[in-house]
Amino acid sequence: MLVGMTLLDAQQYDFAKAKRRKIKIVLTITAVLVLAVIGWLYRNWPEEHAVDRFFVALQKQDYEGAYGIYFHDPEWRQHPQKYSQYGYSDFYRDWGPGGEWGLVKSHRIYGSASTRGGVVVEVIVNERADRARMFVEKSDKTLTVYPY
């Protein structure tokens, strides 16, 4: 037999339970927003890290290591003909002590911007006013000088 329930028989409103529910909702929304902001701020971190590794190698005067980072191929010595269009001697001329930036004594990542297919990373080199701009291909993490 079904017994009908009236409004007078309803349970009392639990203010503590409602407050806990509201706190859970606010904390969940806040956590999602914080994670979204962190994700947005670090969206180009892998590309910035690749450029940082490149300039660290230049700073250590490890030009062969920097060349491997430039082409994202640490085993480039095994097949140098693969990079014949921009060989190690050309790279050394451009990035070595006699290159545009001279000996790299210091560097820091200034910022980055996503473009189609890659990320442009701006680097302050040797505290100079003009900045090095490197393009990092998203698909394979190869580096190129950004011409603009």
CYANA upper distance limits for C-alpha pairs under 8 A (distance plus 0.5 A):
  5 MET  CA      9 ASP  CA      6.60
  5 MET  CA     10 ALA  CA      8.05
  6 THR  CA     10 ALA  CA      7.36
 14 ASP  CA     18 ALA  CA      6.88
 15 PHE  CA     19 LYS  CA      6.61
 16 ALA  CA     20 ARG  CA      6.72
 17 LYS  CA     21 ARG  CA      6.71
 18 ALA  CA     22 LYS  CA      6.69
 19 LYS  CA     23 ILE  CA      6.70
 20 ARG  CA     24 LYS  CA      6.71
 21 ARG  CA     25 ILE  CA      6.80
 22 LYS  CA     26 VAL  CA      6.73
 23 ILE  CA     27 LEU  CA      6.54
 24 LYS  CA     28 THR  CA      6.56
 25 ILE  CA     29 ILE  CA      6.70
 26 VAL  CA     30 THR  CA      6.56
 27 LEU  CA     31 ALA  CA      6.52
 28 THR  CA     32 VAL  CA      6.71
 29 ILE  CA     33 LEU  CA      6.69
 30 THR  CA     34 VAL  CA      6.60
 31 ALA  CA     35 LEU  CA      6.61
 32 VAL  CA     36 ALA  CA      6.59
 33 LEU  CA     37 VAL  CA      6.69
 34 VAL  CA     38 ILE  CA      6.67
 35 LEU  CA     39 GLY  CA      6.49
 36 ALA  CA     40 TRP  CA      6.61
 37 VAL  CA     41 LEU  CA      6.58
 38 ILE  CA     42 TYR  CA      6.64
 39 GLY  CA     43 ARG  CA      6.20
 44 ASN  CA     48 GLU  CA      6.66
 44 ASN  CA    112 SER  CA      7.43
 44 ASN  CA    113 ALA  CA      8.13
 44 ASN  CA    114 SER  CA      7.85
 44 ASN  CA    119 VAL  CA      7.56
 45 TRP  CA     49 HIS  CA      6.39
 46 PRO  CA     50 ALA  CA      6.79
 47 GLU  CA     51 VAL  CA      6.92
 47 GLU  CA    119 VAL  CA      7.19
 47 GLU  CA    121 VAL  CA      8.11
 47 GLU  CA    136 VAL  CA      6.54
 47 GLU  CA    138 LYS  CA      7.86
 47 GLU  CA    141 LYS  CA      7.40
 48 GLU  CA     52 ASP  CA      6.60
 48 GLU  CA    109 ILE  CA      7.68
 48 GLU  CA    112 SER  CA      7.77
 48 GLU  CA    121 VAL  CA      6.78
 49 HIS  CA     53 ARG  CA      6.61
 50 ALA  CA     54 PHE  CA      6.77
 50 ALA  CA     69 ILE  CA      7.90
 50 ALA  CA    136 VAL  CA      8.50
 50 ALA  CA    141 LYS  CA      7.75
 51 VAL  CA     55 PHE  CA      6.81
 51 VAL  CA    121 VAL  CA      7.82
 51 VAL  CA    134 MET  CA      7.80
 51 VAL  CA    136 VAL  CA      8.28
 51 VAL  CA    143 LEU  CA      8.12
 52 ASP  CA     56 VAL  CA      6.56
 52 ASP  CA    108 ARG  CA      8.06
 52 ASP  CA    109 ILE  CA      7.52
 53 ARG  CA     57 ALA  CA      6.71
 53 ARG  CA     66 ALA  CA      8.45
 53 ARG  CA     69 ILE  CA      7.99
 54 PHE  CA     58 LEU  CA      6.91
 54 PHE  CA     66 ALA  CA      5.72
 54 PHE  CA     69 ILE  CA      6.38
 54 PHE  CA     70 TYR  CA      7.32
 55 PHE  CA     59 GLN  CA      6.48
 55 PHE  CA     66 ALA  CA      7.98
 55 PHE  CA    104 VAL  CA      8.09
 55 PHE  CA    107 HIS  CA      7.42
 56 VAL  CA     60 LYS  CA      6.74
 56 VAL  CA    107 HIS  CA      8.49
 57 ALA  CA     61 GLN  CA      6.66
 57 ALA  CA     62 ASP  CA      5.57
 57 ALA  CA     63 TYR  CA      7.18
 57 ALA  CA     65 GLY  CA      6.79
 57 ALA  CA     66 ALA  CA      5.73
 58 LEU  CA     62 ASP  CA      6.23
 58 LEU  CA     63 TYR  CA      6.42
 58 LEU  CA     66 ALA  CA      6.63
 58 LEU  CA     95 TRP  CA      8.19
 58 LEU  CA     96 GLY  CA      8.33
 58 LEU  CA    103 LEU  CA      8.32
 58 LEU  CA    104 VAL  CA      6.66
 59 GLN  CA    103 LEU  CA      7.71
 59 GLN  CA    104 VAL  CA      5.37
 59 GLN  CA    105 LYS  CA      6.11
 59 GLN  CA    106 SER  CA      7.34
 61 GLN  CA     96 GLY  CA      8.42
 61 GLN  CA    103 LEU  CA      8.44
 62 ASP  CA     66 ALA  CA      6.71
 63 TYR  CA     67 TYR  CA      6.53
 63 TYR  CA     92 TYR  CA      7.38
 63 TYR  CA     95 TRP  CA      8.40
 63 TYR  CA     96 GLY  CA      7.64
 64 GLU  CA     68 GLY  CA      6.87
 64 GLU  CA     88 TYR  CA      8.23
 65 GLY  CA     69 ILE  CA      6.82
 65 GLY  CA     74 PRO  CA      7.53
 66 ALA  CA     70 TYR  CA      6.51
 67 TYR  CA     71 PHE  CA      6.97
 67 TYR  CA     88 TYR  CA      7.49
 67 TYR  CA     91 PHE  CA      7.62
 68 GLY  CA     72 HIS  CA      6.12
 68 GLY  CA     73 ASP  CA      5.35
 68 GLY  CA     74 PRO  CA      5.02
 68 GLY  CA     75 GLU  CA      7.57
 68 GLY  CA     76 TRP  CA      6.59
 69 ILE  CA     73 ASP  CA      6.80
 69 ILE  CA     74 PRO  CA      7.11
 69 ILE  CA    142 THR  CA      7.87
 69 ILE  CA    143 LEU  CA      8.22
 70 TYR  CA    142 THR  CA      6.15
 70 TYR  CA    143 LEU  CA      5.39
 70 TYR  CA    144 THR  CA      7.76
 71 PHE  CA    141 LYS  CA      8.26
 71 PHE  CA    142 THR  CA      5.30
 71 PHE  CA    143 LEU  CA      6.83
 72 HIS  CA    140 ASP  CA      7.71
 72 HIS  CA    141 LYS  CA      6.62
 72 HIS  CA    142 THR  CA      5.72
 72 HIS  CA    143 LEU  CA      8.27
 75 GLU  CA     79 HIS  CA      8.13
 76 TRP  CA     80 PRO  CA      6.23
 79 HIS  CA     83 TYR  CA      8.48
 80 PRO  CA     84 SER  CA      7.18
 80 PRO  CA     87 GLY  CA      7.96
 83 TYR  CA     87 GLY  CA      6.17
 86 TYR  CA     90 ASP  CA      6.54
 86 TYR  CA     91 PHE  CA      7.20
 87 GLY  CA     91 PHE  CA      6.77
 88 TYR  CA     92 TYR  CA      6.51
 89 SER  CA     93 ARG  CA      6.67
 90 ASP  CA     94 ASP  CA      6.77
 91 PHE  CA     95 TRP  CA      6.39
 91 PHE  CA     96 GLY  CA      8.05
 92 TYR  CA     96 GLY  CA      5.18
 92 TYR  CA     99 GLY  CA      8.20
 93 ARG  CA     97 PRO  CA      8.42
 93 ARG  CA     98 GLY  CA      6.93
 93 ARG  CA     99 GLY  CA      6.20
 94 ASP  CA     98 GLY  CA      7.80
 94 ASP  CA     99 GLY  CA      4.93
 94 ASP  CA    100 GLU  CA      6.99
 95 TRP  CA     99 GLY  CA      5.44
 95 TRP  CA    100 GLU  CA      7.50
 95 TRP  CA    101 TRP  CA      7.48
 95 TRP  CA    102 GLY  CA      7.81
 96 GLY  CA    102 GLY  CA      7.07
 96 GLY  CA    103 LEU  CA      7.24
 97 PRO  CA    101 TRP  CA      8.19
 97 PRO  CA    102 GLY  CA      5.02
 97 PRO  CA    103 LEU  CA      5.17
 97 PRO  CA    104 VAL  CA      8.46
 98 GLY  CA    102 GLY  CA      5.96
 98 GLY  CA    103 LEU  CA      8.19
101 TRP  CA    125 VAL  CA      7.76
101 TRP  CA    126 ASN  CA      8.49
104 VAL  CA    125 VAL  CA      7.22
104 VAL  CA    126 ASN  CA      6.72
105 LYS  CA    125 VAL  CA      8.25
105 LYS  CA    126 ASN  CA      6.23
106 SER  CA    125 VAL  CA      6.41
106 SER  CA    126 ASN  CA      5.32
106 SER  CA    127 GLU  CA      7.65
107 HIS  CA    123 VAL  CA      7.10
107 HIS  CA    124 ILE  CA      5.92
107 HIS  CA    125 VAL  CA      4.95
107 HIS  CA    126 ASN  CA      6.41
107 HIS  CA    127 GLU  CA      7.73
108 ARG  CA    123 VAL  CA      6.16
108 ARG  CA    124 ILE  CA      5.89
108 ARG  CA    125 VAL  CA      7.37
109 ILE  CA    121 VAL  CA      7.75
109 ILE  CA    122 GLU  CA      6.62
109 ILE  CA    123 VAL  CA      5.05
109 ILE  CA    124 ILE  CA      6.90
110 TYR  CA    121 VAL  CA      8.10
110 TYR  CA    122 GLU  CA      5.83
110 TYR  CA    123 VAL  CA      5.72
110 TYR  CA    124 ILE  CA      6.74
111 GLY  CA    121 VAL  CA      6.42
111 GLY  CA    122 GLU  CA      5.84
111 GLY  CA    123 VAL  CA      7.79
112 SER  CA    119 VAL  CA      7.15
112 SER  CA    120 VAL  CA      5.96
112 SER  CA    121 VAL  CA      4.78
112 SER  CA    122 GLU  CA      6.46
113 ALA  CA    119 VAL  CA      6.12
113 ALA  CA    120 VAL  CA      5.82
113 ALA  CA    121 VAL  CA      7.17
114 SER  CA    118 GLY  CA      6.63
114 SER  CA    119 VAL  CA      4.91
114 SER  CA    120 VAL  CA      6.87
115 THR  CA    119 VAL  CA      6.06
115 THR  CA    120 VAL  CA      7.63
117 GLY  CA    137 GLU  CA      6.62
117 GLY  CA    138 LYS  CA      6.36
117 GLY  CA    139 SER  CA      7.85
118 GLY  CA    135 PHE  CA      7.16
118 GLY  CA    136 VAL  CA      5.91
118 GLY  CA    137 GLU  CA      4.91
118 GLY  CA    138 LYS  CA      5.10
118 GLY  CA    139 SER  CA      8.20
119 VAL  CA    135 PHE  CA      6.17
119 VAL  CA    136 VAL  CA      5.73
119 VAL  CA    137 GLU  CA      7.21
119 VAL  CA    138 LYS  CA      7.41
120 VAL  CA    133 ARG  CA      6.98
120 VAL  CA    134 MET  CA      6.09
120 VAL  CA    135 PHE  CA      4.98
120 VAL  CA    136 VAL  CA      6.85
120 VAL  CA    146 TYR  CA      7.53
121 VAL  CA    133 ARG  CA      6.15
121 VAL  CA    134 MET  CA      5.71
121 VAL  CA    135 PHE  CA      6.83
121 VAL  CA    136 VAL  CA      8.03
122 GLU  CA    131 ARG  CA      6.75
122 GLU  CA    132 ALA  CA      6.26
122 GLU  CA    133 ARG  CA      5.07
122 GLU  CA    134 MET  CA      6.98
123 VAL  CA    131 ARG  CA      6.03
123 VAL  CA    132 ALA  CA      5.59
123 VAL  CA    133 ARG  CA      6.78
123 VAL  CA    134 MET  CA      8.34
124 ILE  CA    128 ARG  CA      7.02
124 ILE  CA    129 ALA  CA      8.06
124 ILE  CA    130 ASP  CA      7.85
124 ILE  CA    131 ARG  CA      5.51
124 ILE  CA    132 ALA  CA      6.95
125 VAL  CA    131 ARG  CA      7.09
125 VAL  CA    132 ALA  CA      7.37
132 ALA  CA    145 VAL  CA      8.32
133 ARG  CA    145 VAL  CA      6.62
133 ARG  CA    146 TYR  CA      5.74
133 ARG  CA    147 PRO  CA      8.10
133 ARG  CA    148 TYR  CA      8.46
134 MET  CA    143 LEU  CA      7.00
134 MET  CA    144 THR  CA      6.19
134 MET  CA    145 VAL  CA      5.13
134 MET  CA    146 TYR  CA      5.50
135 PHE  CA    143 LEU  CA      6.15
135 PHE  CA    144 THR  CA      5.60
135 PHE  CA    145 VAL  CA      6.38
135 PHE  CA    146 TYR  CA      5.65
136 VAL  CA    141 LYS  CA      6.09
136 VAL  CA    142 THR  CA      6.17
136 VAL  CA    143 LEU  CA      5.16
136 VAL  CA    144 THR  CA      7.04
137 GLU  CA    141 LYS  CA      5.43
137 GLU  CA    142 THR  CA      5.91
137 GLU  CA    143 LEU  CA      7.03
138 LYS  CA    142 THR  CA      8.47
